[in-house]
Amino acid sequence: MDTKEKYAKYVVTSHAPPMPPVEVSHAQGATITATDGTTYLDGFAGYSVVNAGHSNPDVIAAAKSAMDRHIHVGSYLYYAPAVGDLAEKLAEITPRRLEQSFFGNSGAEAVEGALRIAKTFTNRNEFIALQYSFHGRTLGTLSLGGNARRKRRAGPLVSGVAMAPAPYCYRCPLHLTYPSCNVACAAEVERVFDTQTSGNVAAMIAEPVMGEGGIIVPPPEYFPKVSRILRSNDALFIADEVQTSFGRTGTMFASEEIGVEPDILTMAKGIANGFPLSAFITRPEIGESFLPGDHFSTFGGNLVAAAAAIATVNYLERENLAQHARYIGQHVLDALARMQRDQSLIGDVRGKGLMIGIELVKDRETKSPAPDEAKQVQEECRKAGLLVGCGGFYGNVIRFQPPLVITMAQTDRALDILDSALSEVARPTAVLSAS
Ligand SMILES: Cc1ncc(COP(=O)(O)O)c(C=O)c1O
């Protein structure tokens, strides 16, 4: 039985068959080598995780050294120096007043913890989230998500979640145009308080850049406006930075550039360059609202993952990878804007740092989403040696989120491949054969 057959027979996954069909042998820097010997440029970093590059030698050395001493003793049972060091480091690199971290294993677990502590601190129990958002697949996090397709057959979900319109300018839910809209979607949050809640809102949660929804970048006025509304309603703001942190958007944390300081910030993906670890960080007065026994995670703050996280952060800092992401990301956005002139499939190009989305449409006038074409572009890219993501609310967004160590030469190669793939899919015969 080959690996593909074993997946089909033994692995429970709603993602099968894996797209694209690559069987991985090993990965290095910004490349993945398949068992058939093909080396691909990695434009997706394992769901935007491996920010410091595949097989990063510093991260491997730190993890190996930790493993030589221990794997797990229980980071909430005993004092673990790596966990103390990591928590101190996170307090240093996150926005100003955020100081106390709780460690879990996955993004969803970090968000669950953030919800729990928001309830505990405020003594309230409702939340506001955004349409098109994504916060995870546990029952609580799924309930916050703004995509009904993800919730199918999962109900009943957790009650007490109200949905605000997404700051999705390309497809404005209020049918307005930025900037003449005066960021009306932010003002709508007040109406959500007034019409959809019982006045018991603990917090609003939002991604600084919406990842799974299709790399949606809110306008700069959005979070300051929302923050004023939250403050006037005594509600906290949770920034879900599971995807946007650790250099991905061109700063260590995307919150550095949204104009407000979150009360609670969640992080995962890039934190330990592939080792399973997550955290939320908050102000001491919020962190201290948990009483002993209120919250816990057996594997949370695993010693190998914590050591890997410290090495990851040190590497990102030493190599200035956030700045590199900003520089390369701008180069990509500029190139895509030029590409858009000739590539009629491209409806919108957007992103921050190396979190970039290319929204494909069948027709620029109607903006009719082109999910089949997006899948074809992804496959054409794979055939030419580039792995990219494909997602978004309508399944029509090509996601370029490579390891942040990607070089300019590799980036230009990726852009050439993408350009050719778009041309190939736009050819009338290509579309005909797919339909
Ligand atoms: C913003 C955001 N929050 C939470 C999650 C859930 O993370 P995990 O899959 O590690 O549970 C994701 C995953 O993509 C995410 O992008």
The ligand as a Tripos MOL2 file, in Angstrom:
@<TRIPOS>MOLECULE
LIG
   16    16     1     0     0
SMALL
NO_CHARGES

@<TRIPOS>ATOM
      1 C1         -6.7760   33.1280   12.7310 C.3       1 LIG1
      2 C2         -6.8060   31.6750   13.1010 C.ar      1 LIG1
      3 N1         -7.2370   31.3160   14.3250 N.ar      1 LIG1
      4 C3         -7.2670   30.0350   14.7110 C.ar      1 LIG1
      5 C4         -6.8780   29.0320   13.8630 C.ar      1 LIG1
      6 C5         -6.9280   27.5990   14.3160 C.3       1 LIG1
      7 O1         -5.6270   27.1020   14.4730 O.3       1 LIG1
      8 P1         -5.3850   25.5380   14.6330 P.3       1 LIG1
      9 O2         -5.6770   24.9020   13.3170 O.co2     1 LIG1
     10 O3         -3.9340   25.4310   15.0270 O.co2     1 LIG1
     11 O4         -6.2940   25.0710   15.7190 O.co2     1 LIG1
     12 C6         -6.4210   29.3510   12.5700 C.ar      1 LIG1
     13 C7         -6.0100   28.2970   11.6310 C.2       1 LIG1
     14 O5         -5.8750   28.4710   10.4660 O.2       1 LIG1
     15 C8         -6.3920   30.7130   12.1880 C.ar      1 LIG1
     16 O6         -5.9590   31.0750   10.9690 O.3       1 LIG1
@<TRIPOS>BOND
     1     1     2 1
     2     2     3 ar
     3     2    15 ar
     4     3     4 ar
     5     4     5 ar
     6     5     6 1
     7     5    12 ar
     8     6     7 1
     9     7     8 1
    10     8     9 2
    11     8    10 1
    12     8    11 1
    13    12    13 1
    14    12    15 ar
    15    13    14 2
    16    15    16 1
@<TRIPOS>SUBSTRUCTURE
     1 LIG1         1 GROUP 0 **** ****
